[in-house]
Amino acid sequence: MQPDRREFLRHIGWVTGAGTGLLATRPAFASDHGHTGAPADAMGVLVDLTVCIGCRLCEHACKKSNGFEPGPVESYDDQTVFNQKRRPAPDAYTVVNSWTNPKDRTKQIYVKTNCLHCNRPACVSACLVGALRKRPMGAVTYDAWKCIGCRYCMVACPFQIPAYDYHDALTPQVRKCQLCFHRTHEEGVLPECVAACPRQTMVYGRRSELLELAKEKIKAHPNDYVDHIYGEHEVGGTNWLYLSSVPFERIGFVKLPSDAPPAITEAIQHGVFKHGIPPLTLYGLLGTLMYLTRPRRPKEVVREAQDVTEARPEQTQAENKLPVYARGAALSLAGADGGTIVLDGPPTVGDRRERQGADPPKRPVRSHGHPADEHAEHHEEPMPVRQKLLTPGVIVLLGLAMTGLAFGLKPVGGSQAPGGGGAEGEGGPRRSSLPDGHGVRARPRLGEGREGIPSGARGRRTIACIASTAADHPQGRAEIMAPPVSRPAAHA
């Protein structure tokens, strides 16, 4: 029995599918590169919303620190910006919004909105090239040199903070607050927004100490604060913490679970791509598809072909020694008659000499029977194709060409003047009327004119006519001498 390629691939598919199933039963673990939590000495900011007065000096300081034009300080006294809720923009990393106090509608609650610097940031997990990094000190920084502009970080962020430079077509960047990393890490000073706040609404320090300070405030003034520190547990914890006197959902904060999004997505992705499961699964699927879509022949046909081959091995050898055209003719006749052909052996030298003067055998017409050797017909000489000149397509193309030629040779002459006849009405020069009713010959169009008159003579006669008419009618001189609007400039 000869090896069959399809059988081999089928067995490979079975083995691959079994191995994939065994590997899939193993538990999937997240990569060791994922963050397990915030470091103990991470820095953060605690914002007390009960103290903020909405002066927006933090916005001015933030723009100035990051190289944007802040504008005059007096412009930040404009309270009309609170009429609509704003989000961080490419040129504004932090914004202040106003919300009506549900306890006292005559008062407002001002909320500073910016990046919260999550302990396990989803933007860092979604970044393909590592342009976003979670620093040990707590800040989430951005490297524009590595960024490829995929904007996956904008989709992954649960707070919808990152903004993109859509207006910059050459060097766009993802913009977000970086917790003044260049100041706090390199210079060891406070962030600009914290230093610029006149009411000390924000406190910069270690996250663990900020949590203790927030809990002390809630315990000391239970009527002034809700028992909730926003950012302590949301999405795994953030380095930007908030205190409020009303529920956070009433002032624009998003209610989020305590599990960080990367804790789920990284476990799935790293578990799937671990142990090479995707390529094994792909190979198993391809092998299964090849097995299910393989060409199948009826068992009766296969059995009959095997019986015929085993019954006449000598005749098969004799047929193989025949020329190609003779073998094809024999097989076609055998299929047409439904029987077999008995061959005594290969043709002798005498038979070949007798056939030298005869015409070559004609290609037999294939019948509906099934020859014994189906592959032999592929070696027959091709049937000549009759060449036909006037095909329907050629006739259609000729008709289109003649139609276009007929329309192209049609003269562009104007219509006959009303009441005109004879030589002047048919092919004669056009006539126009002056305001006083006197007819005057106008300049002929391109292609018009009487036969036998040279173009130069026609031109001189027309100019003389125009000049004499203009002398008789001064009031119509401008109208006569003005060239027609529709006339091409090349013939002026």
Secondary structure, DSSP 8 states (H G I E B T S, - for coil): ----HHHHHHHHHHHHHHHHHHHHTS-----TTS--S--TT-EEEEEETTT-----HHHHHHHHHTT-----GGGGG-GGGGGS----BTTBS-EEEEEE-SS-TTSEEEEEE----BSS-HHHHH-SS--EEE-TTS-EEE-TTT--S--HHHHH-TT---EE-TT-SSS--EE---TTHHHHTTT----HHHHH-TT--EEEEEHHHHHHHHHHHHHH-TTTS-S--BTSSGGG-BSEEEE-SS-GGGGT-----SS-HHHHHHHHHHHHHGGGHHHHHHHHHHHHHHHHT-----HHHHHHHHHHHHH-HHHHHHHHTS-HHHHHHHHHHHHHHTS-----SS--HHHHHHHHSS---------SS--S-GGGGGGS--------SS-HHHHHHHHHHHHHHHHHTS-------TT--HHHHSSS--EEE-TTS-EEE----TT-S-TT--HHHHHHHHHHHHHHHHHH-GGGHHHHHS--TTS-GGG-
